[in-house]
Amino acid sequence: SSELTQDPAVSVALGQTVRITCQGDSLRNYYASWYQQKPGQAPLLVFYGKNNRPSGIPDRFSGSSSGNTASLTITGAQAEDEAEYHCKSRAGSGYHLVFGGGTKLSVL
Amino acid sequence: QVQLQESGPGLVKPSQTLSLTCTVSGDSITSGSYYWSWIRQPAGKRLEWIGRFYPRGKDSYNPSLNTRVTISVDTSKNQFSLKLSSVTAADTAVYYCARGWDYYDSSGFDYWGQGTLVTVSS
């Protein structure tokens, strides 16, 4: 299957660490990229590739990948990190991009 | 600073063709380093990649939309456009244009338009 699966919702206490995961067969061959989306806003790239963070993204955002699972970790979550997070990768055949269903992160 | 801006009708009748344009500033859509995509998001649903214009490679479309989608470019205006034919209510979504890249060890969309809501209704 070319689908990417994410948990619909995750919560974290302020200042604690949270891991958001993305599962899919294509992740065995392609790195994921991660997007933060706040209500009414366009997605914002926060992590991509093996270990890349765009300029301006806090270093509390990190990523990893193992087998068919990609993960986005927020170390020391802040209130402003409350958002929906989407993963994206290639699908298995041809050139086709797919997004995960999104994980809504609540910072308590 | 790269900026993208979507424009087009916010209301389209069923069976008609949805047409949107993305105007790019701060980068040339023909530079070749990046490709230019359309992505949509129905309310409460996941983001869906529609397709891309790739100036130095192959244009590609989502297989589920392939027969209804055309992406064209106007290099004189640094714009790229989306046409989606035979629309139904299921095509109601916020439509985004975005700049992307795709290398062996990394890929992503680094700049996005603000998005435009298109409603399909009679």
Boltz contact constraints between the chains, C-beta under 6 A:
constraints:
  - contact:
      token1: [A, 33]
      token2: [B, 108]
      max_distance: 6.0
  - contact:
      token1: [A, 42]
      token2: [B, 96]
      max_distance: 6.0
  - contact:
      token1: [A, 42]
      token2: [B, 112]
      max_distance: 6.0
  - contact:
      token1: [A, 42]
      token2: [B, 114]
      max_distance: 6.0
  - contact:
      token1: [A, 42]
      token2: [B, 115]
      max_distance: 6.0
  - contact:
      token1: [A, 45]
      token2: [B, 108]
      max_distance: 6.0
  - contact:
      token1: [A, 45]
      token2: [B, 110]
      max_distance: 6.0
  - contact:
      token1: [A, 48]
      token2: [B, 106]
      max_distance: 6.0
  - contact:
      token1: [A, 48]
      token2: [B, 108]
      max_distance: 6.0
  - contact:
      token1: [A, 49]
      token2: [B, 105]
      max_distance: 6.0
  - contact:
      token1: [A, 49]
      token2: [B, 106]
      max_distance: 6.0
  - contact:
      token1: [A, 52]
      token2: [B, 106]
      max_distance: 6.0
  - contact:
      token1: [A, 86]
      token2: [B, 47]
      max_distance: 6.0
  - contact:
      token1: [A, 95]
      token2: [B, 60]
      max_distance: 6.0
  - contact:
      token1: [A, 97]
      token2: [B, 49]
      max_distance: 6.0
  - contact:
      token1: [A, 99]
      token2: [B, 46]
      max_distance: 6.0
  - contact:
      token1: [A, 99]
      token2: [B, 47]
      max_distance: 6.0
  - contact:
      token1: [A, 101]
      token2: [B, 46]
      max_distance: 6.0
  - contact:
      token1: [A, 102]
      token2: [B, 46]
      max_distance: 6.0
